[in-house]
Amino acid sequence: MRDRKAKDPTLKAQRAARNRLVRLEQQARARAESAAVADGVAETVALSRARGAAVVGPEPGRRAPRDTPYRRLNGLDWLAAKGRISEEAKAAGERYGWVYRRVKLEKSIPSTLDVRVRGPFVPPALEDVLAHGEATDAARRRLAEFRRRLSGHPDLVAACDAICGEEQTPREAAGGERDAGRLEAVLKVALELLAMS
């Protein structure tokens, strides 16, 4: 009986030490995983910024709070944040972008060889199909009107398509710093024309 009582405190101490080691190992593993994720995010953000994307978040090299999010700005938001375009020009660009994306998505029709897609096939109501088609047709006419305001000029239309429609920054759309300034100037002219009427 004495031996058992003598061993009990020893066993408890050994269990406590083992539990402490397991906790320390779990914490070290969690810290290593967190650091790896942070390094991966930092690398992704750095590559995106190198390609010309506007990413808002903690500055490179600075330690930021753990829950500080990164957010990619589209071209119009980036230009407005830098004070390079007016609110009216930004609003005109957003209208152009919405119409452009609506027309661009018109042709994407999902297809499959399987009869069932996530359950039995339920044909859409005729009213829904007609409403979608009418809205897309209206967007197509509106895009044509916007491009008519730009006199169909290829540089003005291309700048609006890339920055307003595709939501790229001037540097992303131009492929580098050298032509980004020229593209930004062309876009400013296009947005002023669109904002006038």
Secondary structure, DSSP 8 states (H G I E B T S, - for coil): -HHHHHHHHHHHHHHHHHHHHHHHHHHHHHHHHHHHHHHHHHHHHHHHHHTT-EEESS-TTS---TT---EEE-HHHHHHHTT-S-HHHHHHHHHHHHHHHHHHGGG-----SSS-SSSS-----HHHHHHHHHHHHHHHHHHHHHHHHTTT-HHHHHHIIIIIIS---HHHHHTSHHHHHHHHHHHHHHHHHHHH-
